[in-house]
Amino acid sequence: MERADNLLRPAGQSSVDLLIIGGGIMGLWAAVHAERLGIQALLVEAGRVGQGASGGLLGALMPHMPDKWSEKKQFQFDALVALEQEIAGLEAETGLSAGYCRAGRLIPLPKPHLRQIALGHSRDAEAHWRHGERRFHWHVLDAAPVEGWIEASFAESGFVYDTLAARVAPRALLEVLCKSLAGARHVRLAEGVAVESIDPDKGLARTNEGDIRFGRCILSAGYRSFPILDELTEGRKTSLGQPVKGQAAMLKADVDGGLPVIFRDGLYIVPHENGLVAVGSTSENRFGDPLTTDGQLDDLLVGARAMAPVLAGAEVVERWAGLRPKAVDRDPMVGAHPDHPSLIALTGGFKVSFGLAHRLAEAAVREAVGAPACFKLPQSFTLASHISVISHKT
């Protein structure tokens, strides 16, 4: 990682074809795609790369339910399948592990009517969860496919076991992305560069380290993107998004990292490598200190230990809290601002960022430089769609 004063001050170096603001999962993937396309780009991060919500603990890569199929669900499915190969390529390039595993997901079914719904979803998955010769399934089982992992009394009507779900170690993936950019020819990364204002029409960003002129700018600063976009959006009746606090914990237990993720009613139990198990997460629209944990996380831990008794005596090795970006229409927010086309949004991933960031970032970078699109974004993902939503709110 280069120092900011080495990038912005010598020889008047303050101009770049593509400026990427934000060094989380979205911004790093944007930098990777810019490098692949040979675009002269600078990624700036106000603090340390990955210090925000991207540097959390959970890493669950969960698909939407396979019913009521739509372009949004198809996009997510394709992205989740493609991510496996993307990560494998980066791991081979860097020699590092991102902690990726398509471990599947277990969902306990406590009531008979939930089993009937699950059987319908199983048929939907057979129809839609197909990628070439690969098939993914939404099995409905009487018993869990592994013993000693989940408490059977929570599943009187059986289990769902889906084979599409996966997990990744968030911080390990961030490290892999940074390592892949360490020898980049076209892209530079700078920490400690805080953007104070953006004038997209003049192609000017003012920072604590000096002015940066740009041809195009990708704004991927998480929830901090929303106030900037709000200021540039006329006719809005509410904000384009908000921060939502999440809390999670990491436990150390004698658990196989290849076990499926457990999910029930917002509780995730995610086995990782080296006997680590992540538990999360809360979704708090109102909060005091965004970076402290409290009794809400304690309640999640109680629930996790009841659901997976093997965790009963597991040591909590880390408690984490952070703010995730939730766009007003909940979907990710990607694309050029309709009134300021040199500014491209790349934010609002909320709970789906790690599963979609590689595709969303590619779309943003290609739009920024006018390169042909490799796939179509769902209309509801576009910044223009989100602006339309807030323009009609009362």
N, C-alpha and C positions, 0 to 999 in steps of 0.2 A: 504494500500500500504506500503510495507516495504522499509526501507532505504537501499541504495546500500551498505553502509559500514557494515550493519548487514548481508548481504548476501555473500559478496565476501571476507571479510577479516578474520573473526574469524575461528579458527581451520582449516585453509587452505581450506576453502570451495570455491573451484574454478573449480569444475568439475560437469557436468550435462549430463544426457542422451540426452536431447533435448534442444537446445538453440533456443529461438524465439526472433528475433530482430525486434522491432517495435511494439508500443502499440496503433496502430490504429484499425479500425474495423476488418481487416484481422488478425492481430496478436492476438487480444482478442478472436476471434472465434477459432483460432488455439489453444490457451490456454485452452478454454472450451473443445475442442475435446480431447486434451492431458489428461486433468483431467478425462474425461469420460472413456478413455482407460487405465487409471492408469499409465501413463508415467511420470517419474520424469523429470520435465521441468522447465526452468527458462525463463520468458519473461523480456527483458530489453528494456527500452525506454529512449532515450537521454534526453528528456524533461519531460513533463507530459503526461500521457496516454490520447490519443484523442485530443492532441493539434493541430494536423495537419489538413489535409483536412477532416478527419473523423469527426472533431468537428464543421462541418459547420451547415447550417440552413435548407437546402431544404428538403431532405428526401423523394423525389419522387421515387416510385418503379414502373417503367414503363416497360411494356413488349415490345418486338420487334413487328413489324407488323406481322400479322398472315399469310402473303403470302410467297411463295417460301420457304416452310418449310424445315428445316435442322436440323442436330444433335445439332447445336449451339442454335437454337431457342427452340428445345425441352428441352435442358438442362436448359435454362433460365426459361422456363415455369414451369418445375418441381421444380426448386429452388424457384421461387416466390410463388408457391402454398405451398411448404413445410415450408417456412419462417413463415407463420401464426401460425402453430402449434409449431414451435421452440420458437417463441417469447412468445406464451401463456404459454408454460412450464416454461420458465425463469421468467416470471412475477409471476406465481403461486409460484415458489420457493423463489423469493426474496421479494415479496410483493410490488414491484415497477412497474410503468407503463412505457412502451417504446414508448407510443404515436402512436401505430400501429392502422391503420384503412384501410380496403379495401373499399375505398370511390369511386373508379372508376375514369375515366378521361373523360373530355369533350374536343373535338377538333372541333372548328368552321370550316365550309366549305364555303369559300367565292366564289367559282367558280363552275359552273355546272359539269365540267369534274372531279373535285375532288370528287363530290358526286358519280359519276359512279365508280371511283376507290375504294371509300369507300364501295360501295355495293359489289364489288368483295372481298374486305377484310372481309366483314361480312360473306360471304359464306366460306372463308378460316378459319375463327375463329370457325364456326360451325363444321368444319371437324377436327380441330387440338386442340382447347382449351377445352380439355376434360381430367378430372382426376377422374377415377372411375365413381361415380354417379354425380360428380360435373361438371357443364357446365358453361363456361364463354362466354360472348357475345361481339360482336362488332356491336352495334346497330347503324343504320343510321336513324336519326329522323328529322322531320320537325322543331321541336321546342325543346329547352333545357328541360330536365326532371325536372328542378327546376327553379322557377321564381326569378328574381331580382339578379342573380349571374353573368351572362355573358351578355354583350351588344349584342343584336340580330343583329345589323347592320353589325357585323363582320362575320355573318354566313348566307349570302343570299341564300345559297344552302343547309342549314341545319347543322346538327351536327353529329359527331360521339360520342357515349357514350359507352366506353368500361368498362366492369365490372370486369376485371382482375386487373387493376391498383390499387395501394395502396399507403399509405404513412406511414412513421415512423418518430419520432423525433430523429434526429441523436444523440444528446447529452444524451437524455434519454436512448436510447438503449445502448450507451457506459456505462452509469451508471449501467444499469441492468447487463451487462456482467461483469463489475468489481465487483458488489455485489455478483454475483453468484460464483466468484472466491475467495471471501474474506475468506471463510472457507475451501478452497481447501486443500486436503491431499497430492496431488502430484505436484501441480504447484505453483510457487512463481512468484510474479511480483515485479520489481524494477524500479523505476523512477530515472532519473539523471545518467544513465549508458550509455555513448556514446561509441559505437564501433568504434575504430580507424582503425582496419584492421582485415581481416579474412584469415586464412590459412586453407582451408577445408581439405587438404590432411593430415595435422598434427592435425586437430581437435582443432584449437586454435583461439580464438578471443581475440585481445588486446583491452582493454577499458580504459577509464580514471580512473577506479576504480581497475584496475588490470587485469590479464589474466584469461580467462575462457576456460577450456577445455571441449569439447563436443563430443558426439558420432555422432549426426546429428544436423544440423542447418537449421532452416527455416528463410529465409530472407524476412521479410514483412515490410520493412522500407519505403514504398511508393516510391516516385521518387528518394529518396536517395539510393534505391536498385540498380538503373541502373549503376552508376559508379563502384560499387563493382563487379557487374556481367560483365561489360565491361572489367575490368582489368583481369578477369579470363577466358575470351573468346578469343581464338586464331582465327585468320583468319577473324575477323569481319571487315567490311568496313564502318560501322556507329555505332552509339550507339543503345543499345537495347531499349531505351526509353527516354522520356523527361518530364519535369514538364510543366503542362498547368495551367495557372492562371484562377481561377474562382472568380466571385464576386456575392454576393447575399445580400438580405436585409430581415429583419423581421419587419412586420407592426402589429399594434394593431388596430383591428376593431371589429365591432359588427357582427361577421360572425360565422355561425355554423361550427364547426370543422368537421362535417360529410359530408360537401359539396364535390363534385368531384374536383379533380385537373383539372385546365385548362392548356392546352398546345397548343401553336401555334408558329411555326417557331423559335424554340429554347427558347421561353419564357415559364416559368413555374410559375403558381400561385398555391401555395399549402396551403390549410387551415389546421391548426393544432388546438390543444385544447386550451381552454381559450382565444378564440378570436384572436389568433395569426395567421398570414398569411405570409408565406415565398414567396419571389419573386427572381427568378434567371433564368439562370445564364450565365455569359460570358464564353467564351473559348478562352483564349489569349495565343498564342504560343510565342509572344514577349511581354515583359513587363519590366518596371523599378523596382519599389518596389513591391515585391510579396504580401505584406500584407496590402497595402493601397487600398482604393476604389476611384473611379474617375467618370468622366462623363459617362462612359459606363454603370455604375450601375444606374446613374440618368436616362439614356435613357430607361433602363428596367423598372424603376418605372413609367415613363410616359406611357409606353406601357401597363403596368399592370393596371394602373388606368383608362385608356381608355377602356380596355377589361372588367374590372370588376368595374363599376362606384361606387359600394359600398365602394371601397378603396380610393375614391377621397380625402377624408379628413383624411385618416388614418395616425396616427403618425408612423414614422420610429423609432423603438426602438433599432435596431442594424443594422449596416452595416458590412459586413464580406468579407474578401478576403483570399484566400489560394491557395496552389499548389496541383494539382491532378496528379497522375502518369499515363501517357499515353504510353503504350508499342508501339514499332515500328510497330507492325501489328495490333494495336488498341485493340485486344482482351486481356483479362487477361493473365497473365504469371505465370504458375504454374508448378512445377515439378522439378525433380533432374537435376542438370547441367550434361550434357553428359560426360564431362571430369573430373568433381569433384562431384561424386554421393552423397557425404555426405552433400552437400549444396543443399537445396530445395528452389526454388523461390516461392513467394506468393505475387504478386504485380500486378500492371498494370490494376487495376479495372476501373480507369478513372471515367466514369459516371454510372457504373453499380455495384460498389462495395457493396453497402448496400443490394442489391437484391440477390447477388451471394456469398457473403463472407462466409456464413455458410457452403455452399457446397464446395467452393474452399478450405477453410481451412481444412475441413474434408479430402479432397483428399490429401492435402499436408501432413497432420499429418500421415495418413495411409501409404503414400508412404515412409515417413521418417523412420517409424518403421517396415516396411514390413508387415503391417496388410492387410488382404484382402480388396479390394476396394468394396464399396457398390454401386457404379455407375461408369460410364465411362466418363472421361473428353473429350470434343471435341478435336480432334487432334490439331486444331489451337490455343488452349489454352496452350499447353505445352511449356515449356522453349525451348525444342529442336526445335520446329517448329519456334519460334521467331529467334533463332540462325541461322536456315537455311535461313530465310528471309534476315537477315543482311549479311550473308556470300555471297549472290548472288547479293547484291546491288552494283551498280557502282558509 
